[in-house]
Amino acid sequence: MPIHSHHFLLRRHQASATPPCRHLVLYFHDVLFNGHNYQNATSTIMGSPQWGNRTALAVPANFGDVVVFDDSITLDNNFHSLPVGRAQGTYIYDTKYPYNAWLGFSFVFNLSEYFGTLNFAGADTMMNKMRDISVIGGTGDFLWPVGSRHCLPMLSRAMCTSGFVLILSCMSVSKFGAG
């Protein structure tokens, strides 16, 4: 994902009109509250259908569940790695068949190399191995992003966590107002 600072934008205009494509891979780690794991949980069921409960996802296909999350983002698939940000938002299981959800969330960064937010929204077609979610906005270093993200699910049985590999590639970001 090309992330352009104002210094890079100045050099780019001198060198080429086509921005290079950079690839950024991020991992976010989701631990759903199950009634017993408050200390480690990073997400919880906020609403469920009448036949469901708030410590286990509803059957069939989690339909009707509303989940909020505040997951750590890392640069590798290690739950205990130093976080580079937070993935914060909501997913709503909105379809009985096939198994799908609607996502609305932000990546919040506060690092020297990344500062600001990236915002995502859209349908998550969970039965697909590779899923695309629209990038709909951003702040700071990610102001006016254009592109989509590819999401690959992963499951770590040892930690009882699920997570996602987020691949941001060929996304242009412009930073305005830089002096």
N, C-alpha and C positions, 0 to 999 in steps of 0.2 A: 504494500500500500504506500504510494508516495505521500509522504508527509512533508510539506514544504514550509520551511521557515522563510522569513523575509530575505535572509541572505541567499538562500538557495534560489528563490524566485528571481532575484537580481541576476544571478549567474545564469540561470536557465534562459532568461530573455536574451542574454548575450550569446549563448551557445546554440540553443535549439528552441524551436517552437513546440516540440513534442516532449511532454514530460516523461521521464523514465518510469518504468513500472517497478515498484518495490513490493515485496511480499512480507507480510507480518503475520505470524502465527501466534495466537494466544489461547490459553486454556482457562476455562472457568469451571469451578468445582461446586457442585450442588449437593447438599446433604439435606434431604427432606426430614422435617421433624416427624418422629414416629411415636411420640408420647413418652419416650424414655431418653432421648438424646439431646436435651436442651442445650448442653454445653457445646456440642459440635454442629448443631443444625444451622443451616444457612438459608433455609426456605421453610415455609409453613403453609398449610392449607387454610385459607381465610374464609372460604365458602364452599359448601358442598351440597349436592342435591339431597332431598329429604331422606332417601334411602342410604346416603353415605354418612361418613363421619369425618372428623377433622384430624385424625391421626393416620388414616390410610386412604389412598386414592380410590375413588368410586369405581365400581364395576357396573357396566362394561366400559372399557376404554377410557376410564377416568372422566367420563362425560359429566359436565356440570361443575367440576372442581375449579376453584380460583386459587392460584398459588402466588404468593409474593416471595421474592428472593433478594438476598444481599450476599452474593457469592464472591469469593476471592478470584482475581485474575492473575495467572502466573505465565511465565514464558516456557514452562515445561509441564509435563504431566504428573508432577509431584504435588500432592495436596499441601504438603508442608513447606514448599518453596516460598521464597520472599514474594509477597503480592506486589504487582505493579499497578494495581487498581482494583476497582469493585465493579461487578455486574449487578445492577439494581433494577428491579422491575417486577412485571407480572406475566404469568402465563395463564391462559384460560382454555380449558379443554372444552371445545365448542362443537365437536362432531362425534357422533356415535361410531360411525364406520365410514371411511377408515379412521384409524387412530390419529387425530390431529389436535393441534392447539393453536391459539393466536397468541403471539408474543408482543410485548411492548416493554422495552428496557433500554437502559443507558449503561455505557461503560464510562466510569468516572476515573480519570487518571490525575495524579498529582506527583509527577516525577520530573526530573530535569530534562529527560529525553522526550517525554510525552506529558502534556498538560492540557486539561480540558475534558470534554465529553464527546462520545459518539452515541447517537441515538438510533435505535432499530425498531421496526414494527412490521408485522405481517404474519401470514399463515405459516405454521411450522408443520410441514407434511412429514410426520414422524416415521412413516413406513419407508421413506426414501433414505438411502445411505447418505447421500449428499443433499443438503437442503440449503436453499437460498432465502435469505431474509433481507429486506430492503434497508439500506442506510438512509435515514430520513432527515438527519441533521447533525449538528455538532457545535461545539464551542471551543475557544482557545486555539490550540494547534490544529483542531479538526473543524474549523469553521467552514461552512459550505461544502461538505463532502458530497461526492457523487459516486455511486457504485452500489454494490451489494456484498454481502458476506456469505461465505460458504460455511456450513456447519456440519461437522461430523460427530455423531454421538459416540461416547465411550463409557464404559462401565468398569469400575474397579471394585470387584467383589470383596477384596481384602478390607477396604475401608468402608464398604457399604455406601459408597458415594456414586453418583452419576455425574457426568460432566460433559463438556462439549469442547471440541477443538474448533477454534474460530480462525478461519483463514481469510484475511483481508488482502485482496490482491487487485492491482490495477485500479486503485481508487484515488481519484484526484482530490486534493484538499487545497483550498486557497486560503491564505491568511491575509485579511484586509486590515488596514490601519497600522501596519507595521512601519516603523520609522527607519 
